[in-house]
Amino acid sequence: MKIKNIIRNIFRKNENKVFKIEPEKIEKVGTKKQFADKLNREILICKDCGEEFILEDSEKNFYTRTGIPSPKRCLECRKTRKKY
């Protein structure tokens, strides 16, 4: 809900401005792997549901710095597991 309001406010403030989108500056990324490689992220497989999830660089740094092993489950499975 907060993000919608932030975006809405940005558009309200800039409604009289004209933005030019330059197609040559827009990169198309084909697969999750290409996307993850571009942003220095790692793709992992959830051990519960088998879905792929992306571990961001900041998360990798956190786990490395604190000595905690990287997660083996996606965010949804971790939340479900915490409930029980």
N, C-alpha and C positions, 0 to 999 in steps of 0.2 A: 504494500500500500504506500509506503514512504517513497519508494522508487518512482511509482506512477506520479506522485505529487511533485517530485523533483523534476522529472521530465516535463510534466505539464507546465511548471513554472518557467523552465528554460524556454519552451516554445512560446509562452506568453510574452516573455521579455524580448524575444527576438522575432515576433510575428511580422514586423515591418521590414525585416532584413531579408535579402535574397542570398541564398547559399548556392554555390556552384559545385557540383559533384563532377570530379574529373575521373572518367572511367579508367584511365591508364594508371591511376594511383590505387585503385581498388584491386586487391589480390583475391583470387578465388582459391580456396583451400579445398581439396577434394575429399580426403579421408580424415578420420579421427587421428590417425598416426601422423599425417602431415601437419595437422593442426597442433598436435602435442609437440612435435619436433620444432615447429616454428616458435612456439612460446616456451620452449625448454621445460616441457611437462612430461610426465611419465604415465603411460597407460597400464593399469593393473586390472586383473580379473577378480571379481568378488568371489570369495570362497563359498558363500551361501547361495546366491542367486545366479552366479555365472556371468553377470553383466560386466561390461567394461566400465571402468571409471577412471577419471583423470586425477592424478596426484600433482598438484601445482608445485612449482619451484619453491615457493615460500613454505609450503607444508613439508617438502623434502628437507629443507634447511632446518625447520623446527625439529623434526624427528631425529635428524643427524646430531643437532646441537644438544638435545636433551637426552639422547641415548635410548629413546623409545623406538621400538621397531615400527616400521611403516605399516599402515593399516592393511588388513587382508580382506576387509569387507567394504562395500560401497556405503555411502552416507545413509541411504535409506535402511539398509540392513543393520548398520550400527545403531541407528535410532530405535529400530524395532527391538534389537537385542537389549538396549538400555532399559526399555520399558519393563522387561521381564526379569 
